[in-house]
Amino acid sequence: MAPVRLRLPASPVESSLEGRAFVFSAFSVAVLAVVLYGEDYVVPIIALAATAIGHVVSYRERAQKRGIRRQVLLAGLVFAALAYFLADSVGAIFGGVLPQANFAILLVAVTSFDLKTRRNCYSSMWISLAILYLAAVYAWDYPFGVLLALWAICLAGFWAASHLRRMEARVTLPTKAVATALGGALALGIVAFFLIPQANLEPSGPVLVSLPNFVGFRGEMENPALPLIQLSGDPSGATSSVDLHYRGRLGNAPVMYVRTGAPAYWRGLVFDKYENGVWTASKHSYTVLQPYVPPRFLPPAPPNNNGTFVQVFRVMRPLPGVISAAYPIQSLYAPVSALREDAYGTFRTPDVLRPGQTYSVVSYLPNITATELSRDPYVFNPPDENQAYLDRGTLSAEARALAERVTHDHSSNQYELVMALTNYLQQNFQYTQQLGHVPAGRDPIDWFLFDVKQGYCEQFATTEVMLLRSLGIPARLATGYSTGDYNPVLDQAVVRERDAHAWVEVWFANHGWVPVDPSPGFPALAATQFPNHWAAAGIARLIPHLTVGAPMAVLGSLGALAAIPVGVAIALLVTLLWAWARTRRRRTAAARATPGESELLRLYERVQRRLGRRRAPPETPLEYFHGRLPSPLPEGERELLGELTEAVNEGAYAGRWPEPSRVRELSKRLS
Amino acid sequence: MIVGKDHVVRLAAAGLVAGGHVLLQDLPGTGKTMLARALATSVGGTFRRIQCTPDLLPSDITGSSVFNQKDLTFEFVAGPIFANFVLADEVNRATPRTQSALLEAMGEGQVTIEGVTRMLGRPFFVIATQNPAEFHGTYPLPESQLDRFILAAEMGPPTNAEAMEVLARREHGDPIAELRSVVSLPDVIELQEGCLRVVAAPAIRTYIVSLMEAVRSRPEIALPASMRSGVYLQRAAQAWALFQGRDFVLPDDVKLLAVPVLAHRLGMRGRAKASDVLQEVVSALPLPPLRQH
């Protein structure tokens, strides 16, 4: 039986200079994306320079056979890049994306020395696309699309340069048709722009309508970033409060971008003590932690959880040092100088979070559903022995009666009771952001429940907390941000100022603090659900950028970093071997050459360099002699070049190389 | 003698020295026949002309045996092919059968008539002229027969000055009558032998082979150049080098002859012109490295 040979059909040698320029440009675009978005400079820039050299080498040697030594060297370099990648990714606590991108960039750099055929060029293009894909993980804005478009143009350019030129296709642009199409598309786009409601661009209220808010506006107290919370003293928010009597206006500016596998509430500060319309925290203790918080420092995983998901936050405006994140947290990495965990499980830092800062958090997807919660018994004693969770404050008798009445028929279990109250608030009260002030002397809860019957999230949440406490169920106020504009395709949420939110955390015997949201228009049970099955599925966790954290770091500490010196040593050894083999070959070749050959050819090369134009590969020496030079030659030199050309022709095509003395004579005349 | 067509004359002479046969193609009245006659006359030797017509028979070319009633034997009467220079005028007007008889003689250097093989003259040189195939009443030569011509040249239209010159020379008669032979037949044979001694270095062979391969890889070409064409290219380049007073072939010679030697044998797809494609291949094909060791 004849052996079956699996072989790709031969790909033609790529001789199109423009095509190769497009391949290099595509790579440059990809590297630019990594530099801009990944803020990773060293490897991309070195690799870009190497690739430029590689392209020149590949182009000049495209007609030659591939030498075995070079192939071995390139293979060695690929392995070195792999070793570097492994070392880099085990050391990278923040995620494997940049190591992957760097690896792909190094691959392009190495293979750029071997871009012989059209297929090789296409491979380079596809790796560039992969690099762009990786850079997209860090891309937070629309200009990334421009880079993508540039890449596509490079691909089209390469295709045109390579295929069309070969086929001699005459491509002409039907100007009229293109102009009509472009004009039509533009007109359609303008019409569509006006017809489609621009929800995200709408201000939260027309300027005039929101003017009444200005009456009670107390600028010195408003925090533009955490609008609901009044910060005083410690920027970590330890002494902050939520005052129901007023609130600042909320704008549309993005506060942060969140790359996340699941949309969730980004929980910040938690308050448990309510007094005269003001929420404060009763416990001020905290523990100091390192920027990387491994799971062992955090509460155990919730039972029957649905796995974990990763969020990467990118701060867009100066924010107080509160690490907003989905709860419960499995582990987190926040590159700040000091990380503290307060008594409510919120992470803070005394620093201010600056624009551009990122941190990443791994959170559990808790298995909190209506049926699960229905099994939990009533809790009437406060968790952590903290009486504040049951403190009823100055809740009026009317309010208490209302709570009793609403939950009267729904007390078969705690969950049903909580939901009855939540639904009641959601259905009978109106959500508004245009609320006046609480009249002096009136209790804010009574004012909300019985007078205006409308309010914003703090009113709803505060009322629910107090009503639950009046029924003997431990509850507290949680603040932070709602999901924001979540794009499931990009796995990205844009969180704006107006997404600042407040909700309720209710203690359930078997599930701990469960988020509940009484504000109309929000899900009553606010625990993170399964929005994106893929993100929570096991396979996703194999991809490094979805599973930041402990396992990789452990590997790194085990000494996988040793792969770096080993890889470098291998690469060095291979290079040395190659260099040695090359010199040996040169020497033996020089020994075999007829005397005068090397000298003459070297002189010929020198003359070409001096004339400022090298002989093109298809050009014969005679054509070079008659061809155009950058500057006209003086007569003497022209004669010399003529003699040299003749000598080269005689040598190369008649085998009669000149005596070395004759070459020396020519050389002397040159200088 | 021939005004303004030095290059074509040189090509035809190179074909003679290289020991091949030459095909001249162009419109009627551009001087094909005149060139062939002038070449034949200036070399000396016997010259015969075959005017090809559709009713021309193979025996009209090769000759045939005629019954001699005096001594009751068949006597061979040689046809026009038994000459040193044969001008096959308008070869594509002859029927394929006649064409093949002629071309067979060209290929073998001998003819076999009624079982007797007769050698042709030495040197034996055929110049065939051909009108473009679009003209009525023509039988285009098949590719296999085109392949037997070492090179094909086009006369091309004369410039105005050239046309004036032609008219001036013809004012008082045909100047071809005054033409004398300048080389003798032994000279031609010596030149042919000298041509074989011209060196074609390994680099030139590499260059020719890579040229053939480059031509073969062009998608516009349906029928690529045969091995024979490579041999002819080398031989023609040797002859050309000899003309230039060199005893070795330069890549420039190969470049210059690539179109005349190869263009007429290539079968093209679509409307591509063989000479354009060849020109493009030649101008993009890298030379083998100058360094041989």
Chai-1 contact restraints between the chains, C-beta under 6 A:
chainA,res_idxA,chainB,res_idxB,connection_type,confidence,min_distance_angstrom,max_distance_angstrom,comment,restraint_id
A,A63,B,P286,contact,1.0,0.0,6.0,A-B,restraint_1
A,A589,B,H293,contact,1.0,0.0,6.0,A-B,restraint_2
A,R592,B,H293,contact,1.0,0.0,6.0,A-B,restraint_3
A,A593,B,H293,contact,1.0,0.0,6.0,A-B,restraint_4
A,L601,B,L290,contact,1.0,0.0,6.0,A-B,restraint_5
A,L601,B,R291,contact,1.0,0.0,6.0,A-B,restraint_6
A,P617,B,P286,contact,1.0,0.0,6.0,A-B,restraint_7
A,P618,B,S283,contact,1.0,0.0,6.0,A-B,restraint_8
A,P618,B,A284,contact,1.0,0.0,6.0,A-B,restraint_9
A,P618,B,L285,contact,1.0,0.0,6.0,A-B,restraint_10
A,P618,B,P286,contact,1.0,0.0,6.0,A-B,restraint_11
A,T620,B,P251,contact,1.0,0.0,6.0,A-B,restraint_12
A,T620,B,D252,contact,1.0,0.0,6.0,A-B,restraint_13
A,L622,B,D252,contact,1.0,0.0,6.0,A-B,restraint_14
A,N649,B,L250,contact,1.0,0.0,6.0,A-B,restraint_15
A,A652,B,A203,contact,1.0,0.0,6.0,A-B,restraint_16
A,A652,B,L290,contact,1.0,0.0,6.0,A-B,restraint_17
A,Y653,B,A201,contact,1.0,0.0,6.0,A-B,restraint_18
A,Y653,B,F248,contact,1.0,0.0,6.0,A-B,restraint_19
A,Y653,B,L250,contact,1.0,0.0,6.0,A-B,restraint_20
A,A654,B,V199,contact,1.0,0.0,6.0,A-B,restraint_21
A,A654,B,F248,contact,1.0,0.0,6.0,A-B,restraint_22
